[in-house]
Amino acid sequence: MSGLRVVARDDKYMDNQNLNQDEAKAKEIEEKMENYVSTEGITTKQLEIGLWYIEHKKQLKTALIGFLILISAISWSYTIYGFAYYIARGMGQDEILVKQLAQVNSVGHDYVMQVSAKDLMLSSVEIIKSSDKKYDLYVKLQNDNQKWWVEFDYYFIAAGRQTQKTRSYVLPADIKYLTALAEDFPYYPDDARLVIENITWRRINQHQIADWAIFKDSHLNIENTDLKFIPANASALSEKLSLNQLSFNAINHTAYNYWGVGFVILLYAGDRITAINHYVLNDFMSEQKRPVEISWPGDLGRADRVEIIPEINIMKDDIYIKYEGGVGQEK
């Protein structure tokens, strides 16, 4: 009896072994099918894709035709709408545009002249003898343009030589005095002439500066008070040095700090300019009052009137002393 039970267990064990072998072979066959590559290089996955395409070819074709019909319908609808709109309104607008172009062409030159910068107005070169063999040369320059300012280089040619080249500017609707002071010439330079080069016109940006007059007044509101001029023949210093004395107080009423403010100083006898000078006041702060004293050589005689003109190119950003407490130049 015990021998029969052993045989039964052995048969069951053999059946399990065969089953495991069959499962392994099936799995191996399945892996080979998945990784199968034909002699032409076609894989099983490519075959599956091809089979899927053949089975769904009709549906794909139908979908493509529907998509193309939709695109065509949209395109034709847009074309028909555009054509109808042009007939309804576009033709009339084209007629108006043609008339406007014809009008612009008829006044084109005048329009260009209105928006372009006008030439600067120059006086003749004036010459003043300041002391022995030294002469002051100046020209009055006027910019009549309301919306244009200009930068340029200038120098004088006189008595066979050229003065130092200087970079200058003129603001809109402003007057400027171009000078070459205390120039040493062997004789009176009656052949003096002014040369202006490298002219660059710049239009005022009305988005940034809506009203030029207000902008100018707010940046150039510098007052000169307590003005006193003592000619050399009335000065205590004139006995040995022949010096004229000019003093005044400069007050910065603007909201801006300036690295430097120039002053053109004109002395008049009646309506005639008898002397001209230039002075620079450095680090001129907002609401500051600064005394200015100038010793002026030469026999200038009496002065009926003294004119002091502040010079600051307020169109430049680098003229302002920035405030440490924040951004910008205003106080």
Secondary structure as a PSIPRED ss2 file (coil, helix, strand):
# PSIPRED VFORMAT (PSIPRED V4.0)

   1 M C   1.000  0.000  0.000
   2 S H   0.000  1.000  0.000
   3 G H   0.000  1.000  0.000
   4 L H   0.000  1.000  0.000
   5 R H   0.000  1.000  0.000
   6 V H   0.000  1.000  0.000
   7 V H   0.000  1.000  0.000
   8 A H   0.000  1.000  0.000
   9 R H   0.000  1.000  0.000
  10 D H   0.000  1.000  0.000
  11 D H   0.000  1.000  0.000
  12 K H   0.000  1.000  0.000
  13 Y H   0.000  1.000  0.000
  14 M H   0.000  1.000  0.000
  15 D H   0.000  1.000  0.000
  16 N H   0.000  1.000  0.000
  17 Q H   0.000  1.000  0.000
  18 N H   0.000  1.000  0.000
  19 L H   0.000  1.000  0.000
  20 N H   0.000  1.000  0.000
  21 Q H   0.000  1.000  0.000
  22 D H   0.000  1.000  0.000
  23 E H   0.000  1.000  0.000
  24 A H   0.000  1.000  0.000
  25 K H   0.000  1.000  0.000
  26 A H   0.000  1.000  0.000
  27 K H   0.000  1.000  0.000
  28 E H   0.000  1.000  0.000
  29 I H   0.000  1.000  0.000
  30 E H   0.000  1.000  0.000
  31 E H   0.000  1.000  0.000
  32 K H   0.000  1.000  0.000
  33 M H   0.000  1.000  0.000
  34 E H   0.000  1.000  0.000
  35 N C   1.000  0.000  0.000
  36 Y C   1.000  0.000  0.000
  37 V E   0.000  0.000  1.000
  38 S C   1.000  0.000  0.000
  39 T C   1.000  0.000  0.000
  40 E C   1.000  0.000  0.000
  41 G C   1.000  0.000  0.000
  42 I C   1.000  0.000  0.000
  43 T E   0.000  0.000  1.000
  44 T H   0.000  1.000  0.000
  45 K H   0.000  1.000  0.000
  46 Q H   0.000  1.000  0.000
  47 L H   0.000  1.000  0.000
  48 E H   0.000  1.000  0.000
  49 I H   0.000  1.000  0.000
  50 G H   0.000  1.000  0.000
  51 L H   0.000  1.000  0.000
  52 W H   0.000  1.000  0.000
  53 Y H   0.000  1.000  0.000
  54 I H   0.000  1.000  0.000
  55 E H   0.000  1.000  0.000
  56 H C   1.000  0.000  0.000
  57 K H   0.000  1.000  0.000
  58 K H   0.000  1.000  0.000
  59 Q H   0.000  1.000  0.000
  60 L H   0.000  1.000  0.000
  61 K H   0.000  1.000  0.000
  62 T H   0.000  1.000  0.000
  63 A H   0.000  1.000  0.000
  64 L H   0.000  1.000  0.000
  65 I H   0.000  1.000  0.000
  66 G H   0.000  1.000  0.000
  67 F H   0.000  1.000  0.000
  68 L H   0.000  1.000  0.000
  69 I H   0.000  1.000  0.000
  70 L H   0.000  1.000  0.000
  71 I H   0.000  1.000  0.000
  72 S H   0.000  1.000  0.000
  73 A H   0.000  1.000  0.000
  74 I H   0.000  1.000  0.000
  75 S H   0.000  1.000  0.000
  76 W H   0.000  1.000  0.000
  77 S H   0.000  1.000  0.000
  78 Y H   0.000  1.000  0.000
  79 T H   0.000  1.000  0.000
  80 I H   0.000  1.000  0.000
  81 Y H   0.000  1.000  0.000
  82 G H   0.000  1.000  0.000
  83 F H   0.000  1.000  0.000
  84 A H   0.000  1.000  0.000
  85 Y H   0.000  1.000  0.000
  86 Y H   0.000  1.000  0.000
  87 I H   0.000  1.000  0.000
  88 A H   0.000  1.000  0.000
  89 R H   0.000  1.000  0.000
  90 G H   0.000  1.000  0.000
  91 M H   0.000  1.000  0.000
  92 G H   0.000  1.000  0.000
  93 Q H   0.000  1.000  0.000
  94 D H   0.000  1.000  0.000
  95 E H   0.000  1.000  0.000
  96 I H   0.000  1.000  0.000
  97 L H   0.000  1.000  0.000
  98 V H   0.000  1.000  0.000
  99 K H   0.000  1.000  0.000
 100 Q H   0.000  1.000  0.000
 101 L H   0.000  1.000  0.000
 102 A H   0.000  1.000  0.000
 103 Q H   0.000  1.000  0.000
 104 V H   0.000  1.000  0.000
 105 N H   0.000  1.000  0.000
 106 S H   0.000  1.000  0.000
 107 V C   1.000  0.000  0.000
 108 G H   0.000  1.000  0.000
 109 H H   0.000  1.000  0.000
 110 D H   0.000  1.000  0.000
 111 Y H   0.000  1.000  0.000
 112 V H   0.000  1.000  0.000
 113 M H   0.000  1.000  0.000
 114 Q H   0.000  1.000  0.000
 115 V H   0.000  1.000  0.000
 116 S C   1.000  0.000  0.000
 117 A C   1.000  0.000  0.000
 118 K C   1.000  0.000  0.000
 119 D C   1.000  0.000  0.000
 120 L C   1.000  0.000  0.000
 121 M E   0.000  0.000  1.000
 122 L E   0.000  0.000  1.000
 123 S C   1.000  0.000  0.000
 124 S C   1.000  0.000  0.000
 125 V C   1.000  0.000  0.000
 126 E E   0.000  0.000  1.000
 127 I E   0.000  0.000  1.000
 128 I E   0.000  0.000  1.000
 129 K E   0.000  0.000  1.000
 130 S E   0.000  0.000  1.000
 131 S E   0.000  0.000  1.000
 132 D C   1.000  0.000  0.000
 133 K C   1.000  0.000  0.000
 134 K E   0.000  0.000  1.000
 135 Y E   0.000  0.000  1.000
 136 D E   0.000  0.000  1.000
 137 L E   0.000  0.000  1.000
 138 Y E   0.000  0.000  1.000
 139 V E   0.000  0.000  1.000
 140 K E   0.000  0.000  1.000
 141 L E   0.000  0.000  1.000
 142 Q E   0.000  0.000  1.000
 143 N E   0.000  0.000  1.000
 144 D C   1.000  0.000  0.000
 145 N C   1.000  0.000  0.000
 146 Q C   1.000  0.000  0.000
 147 K C   1.000  0.000  0.000
 148 W E   0.000  0.000  1.000
 149 W E   0.000  0.000  1.000
 150 V E   0.000  0.000  1.000
 151 E E   0.000  0.000  1.000
 152 F E   0.000  0.000  1.000
 153 D E   0.000  0.000  1.000
 154 Y E   0.000  0.000  1.000
 155 Y E   0.000  0.000  1.000
 156 F E   0.000  0.000  1.000
 157 I E   0.000  0.000  1.000
 158 A E   0.000  0.000  1.000
 159 A C   1.000  0.000  0.000
 160 G C   1.000  0.000  0.000
 161 R E   0.000  0.000  1.000
 162 Q E   0.000  0.000  1.000
 163 T C   1.000  0.000  0.000
 164 Q C   1.000  0.000  0.000
 165 K C   1.000  0.000  0.000
 166 T E   0.000  0.000  1.000
 167 R E   0.000  0.000  1.000
 168 S E   0.000  0.000  1.000
 169 Y E   0.000  0.000  1.000
 170 V E   0.000  0.000  1.000
 171 L C   1.000  0.000  0.000
 172 P C   1.000  0.000  0.000
 173 A C   1.000  0.000  0.000
 174 D E   0.000  0.000  1.000
 175 I E   0.000  0.000  1.000
 176 K E   0.000  0.000  1.000
 177 Y E   0.000  0.000  1.000
 178 L E   0.000  0.000  1.000
 179 T E   0.000  0.000  1.000
 180 A E   0.000  0.000  1.000
 181 L E   0.000  0.000  1.000
 182 A E   0.000  0.000  1.000
 183 E E   0.000  0.000  1.000
 184 D E   0.000  0.000  1.000
 185 F C   1.000  0.000  0.000
 186 P C   1.000  0.000  0.000
 187 Y C   1.000  0.000  0.000
 188 Y C   1.000  0.000  0.000
 189 P C   1.000  0.000  0.000
 190 D C   1.000  0.000  0.000
 191 D C   1.000  0.000  0.000
 192 A C   1.000  0.000  0.000
 193 R E   0.000  0.000  1.000
 194 L E   0.000  0.000  1.000
 195 V E   0.000  0.000  1.000
 196 I E   0.000  0.000  1.000
 197 E E   0.000  0.000  1.000
 198 N E   0.000  0.000  1.000
 199 I E   0.000  0.000  1.000
 200 T E   0.000  0.000  1.000
 201 W E   0.000  0.000  1.000
 202 R E   0.000  0.000  1.000
 203 R E   0.000  0.000  1.000
 204 I C   1.000  0.000  0.000
 205 N C   1.000  0.000  0.000
 206 Q C   1.000  0.000  0.000
 207 H C   1.000  0.000  0.000
 208 Q C   1.000  0.000  0.000
 209 I C   1.000  0.000  0.000
 210 A C   1.000  0.000  0.000
 211 D C   1.000  0.000  0.000
 212 W H   0.000  1.000  0.000
 213 A H   0.000  1.000  0.000
 214 I H   0.000  1.000  0.000
 215 F H   0.000  1.000  0.000
 216 K H   0.000  1.000  0.000
 217 D H   0.000  1.000  0.000
 218 S H   0.000  1.000  0.000
 219 H H   0.000  1.000  0.000
 220 L C   1.000  0.000  0.000
 221 N C   1.000  0.000  0.000
 222 I E   0.000  0.000  1.000
 223 E E   0.000  0.000  1.000
 224 N E   0.000  0.000  1.000
 225 T E   0.000  0.000  1.000
 226 D E   0.000  0.000  1.000
 227 L E   0.000  0.000  1.000
 228 K E   0.000  0.000  1.000
 229 F E   0.000  0.000  1.000
 230 I E   0.000  0.000  1.000
 231 P C   1.000  0.000  0.000
 232 A H   0.000  1.000  0.000
 233 N H   0.000  1.000  0.000
 234 A H   0.000  1.000  0.000
 235 S C   1.000  0.000  0.000
 236 A C   1.000  0.000  0.000
 237 L C   1.000  0.000  0.000
 238 S C   1.000  0.000  0.000
 239 E C   1.000  0.000  0.000
 240 K C   1.000  0.000  0.000
 241 L C   1.000  0.000  0.000
 242 S C   1.000  0.000  0.000
 243 L E   0.000  0.000  1.000
 244 N E   0.000  0.000  1.000
 245 Q E   0.000  0.000  1.000
 246 L E   0.000  0.000  1.000
 247 S E   0.000  0.000  1.000
 248 F E   0.000  0.000  1.000
 249 N E   0.000  0.000  1.000
 250 A E   0.000  0.000  1.000
 251 I E   0.000  0.000  1.000
 252 N E   0.000  0.000  1.000
 253 H C   1.000  0.000  0.000
 254 T C   1.000  0.000  0.000
 255 A C   1.000  0.000  0.000
 256 Y E   0.000  0.000  1.000
 257 N C   1.000  0.000  0.000
 258 Y E   0.000  0.000  1.000
 259 W E   0.000  0.000  1.000
 260 G E   0.000  0.000  1.000
 261 V E   0.000  0.000  1.000
 262 G E   0.000  0.000  1.000
 263 F E   0.000  0.000  1.000
 264 V E   0.000  0.000  1.000
 265 I E   0.000  0.000  1.000
 266 L E   0.000  0.000  1.000
 267 L E   0.000  0.000  1.000
 268 Y E   0.000  0.000  1.000
 269 A E   0.000  0.000  1.000
 270 G C   1.000  0.000  0.000
 271 D C   1.000  0.000  0.000
 272 R E   0.000  0.000  1.000
 273 I E   0.000  0.000  1.000
 274 T E   0.000  0.000  1.000
 275 A E   0.000  0.000  1.000
 276 I E   0.000  0.000  1.000
 277 N E   0.000  0.000  1.000
 278 H E   0.000  0.000  1.000
 279 Y E   0.000  0.000  1.000
 280 V E   0.000  0.000  1.000
 281 L E   0.000  0.000  1.000
 282 N E   0.000  0.000  1.000
 283 D E   0.000  0.000  1.000
 284 F E   0.000  0.000  1.000
 285 M C   1.000  0.000  0.000
 286 S C   1.000  0.000  0.000
 287 E C   1.000  0.000  0.000
 288 Q C   1.000  0.000  0.000
 289 K E   0.000  0.000  1.000
 290 R E   0.000  0.000  1.000
 291 P E   0.000  0.000  1.000
 292 V E   0.000  0.000  1.000
 293 E E   0.000  0.000  1.000
 294 I E   0.000  0.000  1.000
 295 S E   0.000  0.000  1.000
 296 W E   0.000  0.000  1.000
 297 P E   0.000  0.000  1.000
 298 G C   1.000  0.000  0.000
 299 D C   1.000  0.000  0.000
 300 L C   1.000  0.000  0.000
 301 G C   1.000  0.000  0.000
 302 R C   1.000  0.000  0.000
 303 A C   1.000  0.000  0.000
 304 D C   1.000  0.000  0.000
 305 R E   0.000  0.000  1.000
 306 V E   0.000  0.000  1.000
 307 E E   0.000  0.000  1.000
 308 I E   0.000  0.000  1.000
 309 I E   0.000  0.000  1.000
 310 P E   0.000  0.000  1.000
 311 E E   0.000  0.000  1.000
 312 I C   1.000  0.000  0.000
 313 N C   1.000  0.000  0.000
 314 I C   1.000  0.000  0.000
 315 M C   1.000  0.000  0.000
 316 K C   1.000  0.000  0.000
 317 D H   0.000  1.000  0.000
 318 D H   0.000  1.000  0.000
 319 I H   0.000  1.000  0.000
 320 Y E   0.000  0.000  1.000
 321 I C   1.000  0.000  0.000
 322 K C   1.000  0.000  0.000
 323 Y C   1.000  0.000  0.000
 324 E C   1.000  0.000  0.000
 325 G C   1.000  0.000  0.000
 326 G C   1.000  0.000  0.000
 327 V C   1.000  0.000  0.000
 328 G C   1.000  0.000  0.000
 329 Q C   1.000  0.000  0.000
 330 E E   0.000  0.000  1.000
 331 K C   1.000  0.000  0.000
